[in-house]
Amino acid sequence: MSHTQQPTSEEFKQHVKNTGTWKRLLMMLIFCIIYSVSEIVLAAVVILQFLSILFTGNKNDKLLSLGASLSSYTYQIFSYLTFNSEKQPYPIGEWPSDKPLVEQQEVIAAADSEEQSAGTEF
């Protein structure tokens, strides 16, 4: 079935009865709650980093690391919630590294490319 065709009555019933879809909904609700908590943590990181700059003139390396990994984490949550990724974020998956997101995407793209080339070899 293409994305533009309407499902038949039987296909619709199969979609509604698919337990995987309902489990996905449950996980999406849980990740929405986790995202709400992460917003609070991110706000605290922003405020603390500002205070660090204000009082010491220096960025706090631990807060930089936490901010980077938290930014990547929220990206993972959004990717999962919008069906752009099937990979479930932490606590189901792994906590993201504190490397910039661009570097992480390059690593993921390279791994995907290797998997695709490995799948085509005979």
C-alpha positions as CSV (number, residue, x, y, z in Angstrom):
1,M,0.0,0.0,0.0
2,S,1.4,3.4,-0.9
3,H,1.2,6.4,1.4
4,T,-1.5,8.1,-0.8
5,Q,-4.0,5.2,-0.9
6,Q,-6.7,4.9,1.7
7,P,-6.6,1.6,3.7
8,T,-9.4,-0.9,3.2
9,S,-11.7,-1.7,6.0
10,E,-9.8,-4.9,6.7
11,E,-6.4,-3.1,6.6
12,F,-7.8,-0.5,9.0
13,K,-8.8,-3.1,11.5
14,Q,-5.4,-4.7,11.3
15,H,-3.7,-1.4,11.9
16,V,-5.9,-0.7,14.9
17,K,-5.3,-4.1,16.4
18,N,-1.5,-3.9,15.9
19,T,-0.1,-4.1,19.5
20,G,3.2,-2.6,18.3
21,T,1.4,0.7,17.4
22,W,-0.2,0.9,20.9
23,K,3.1,0.1,22.6
24,R,4.7,2.9,20.5
25,L,2.0,5.3,21.8
26,L,2.7,4.3,25.4
27,M,6.4,4.9,24.8
28,M,5.7,8.2,23.1
29,L,3.7,9.4,26.1
30,I,6.5,8.4,28.4
31,F,9.1,10.2,26.3
32,C,6.9,13.3,26.3
33,I,7.0,13.3,30.1
34,I,10.8,12.7,30.0
35,Y,11.2,15.6,27.6
36,S,9.3,17.9,30.0
37,V,11.7,17.0,32.8
38,S,14.7,17.5,30.4
39,E,13.4,21.0,29.7
40,I,13.8,21.9,33.4
41,V,17.2,20.3,33.6
42,L,18.3,22.2,30.4
43,A,17.0,25.5,31.9
44,A,19.1,24.8,35.0
45,V,22.2,24.1,32.9
46,V,21.6,27.4,31.0
47,I,21.2,29.4,34.2
48,L,24.2,27.8,35.9
49,Q,26.4,28.2,32.8
50,F,25.4,31.9,32.7
51,L,26.3,32.3,36.4
52,S,29.6,30.6,35.8
53,I,30.5,33.1,33.1
54,L,29.1,36.0,35.1
55,F,31.1,35.2,38.3
56,T,34.3,33.4,37.0
57,G,34.5,34.6,33.4
58,N,34.9,30.9,32.4
59,K,32.6,28.2,31.0
60,N,32.0,25.2,33.2
61,D,33.3,22.2,31.3
62,K,31.0,19.8,33.1
63,L,28.0,21.9,32.3
64,L,29.2,22.2,28.6
65,S,29.3,18.4,28.5
66,L,25.9,18.0,30.1
67,G,24.4,20.6,27.8
68,A,25.8,18.9,24.7
69,S,24.5,15.5,25.7
70,L,21.2,16.8,26.8
71,S,20.8,18.6,23.5
72,S,21.5,15.4,21.7
73,Y,19.1,13.6,23.9
74,T,16.2,15.9,23.2
75,Y,17.0,15.6,19.5
76,Q,16.7,11.8,19.9
77,I,13.4,12.2,21.7
78,F,12.0,14.4,18.9
79,S,13.3,12.1,16.2
80,Y,11.5,9.2,17.9
81,L,8.3,11.1,18.6
82,T,8.0,12.3,15.0
83,F,8.7,8.8,13.6
84,N,12.0,9.9,12.0
85,S,13.7,7.2,14.1
86,E,12.7,3.8,15.5
87,K,15.6,3.9,18.0
88,Q,14.3,4.6,21.4
89,P,16.2,7.1,23.5
90,Y,17.5,6.6,27.0
91,P,16.5,4.9,29.3
92,I,15.6,2.3,26.7
93,G,18.6,3.2,24.5
94,E,21.9,4.6,25.4
95,W,22.6,8.1,26.8
96,P,24.1,10.2,23.9
97,S,27.7,11.3,24.0
98,D,28.6,14.9,24.7
99,K,30.1,15.2,21.2
100,P,28.5,17.9,19.0
101,L,25.4,16.5,17.2
102,V,27.0,17.1,13.8
103,E,29.8,14.7,14.7
104,Q,27.3,12.1,16.0
105,Q,25.3,12.3,12.7
106,E,28.5,11.7,10.7
107,V,29.2,8.6,12.8
108,I,25.7,7.3,12.4
109,A,25.7,8.0,8.6
110,A,29.0,6.1,8.3
111,A,27.6,3.1,10.3
112,D,24.4,3.1,8.2
113,S,26.5,3.1,5.0
114,E,28.6,0.2,6.3
115,E,25.4,-1.8,7.1
116,Q,24.0,-1.2,3.7
117,S,27.2,-2.2,1.9
118,A,27.5,-5.3,4.1
119,G,23.9,-6.2,3.2
120,T,24.6,-6.1,-0.5
121,E,27.6,-8.4,-0.4
122,F,27.2,-12.0,-1.4
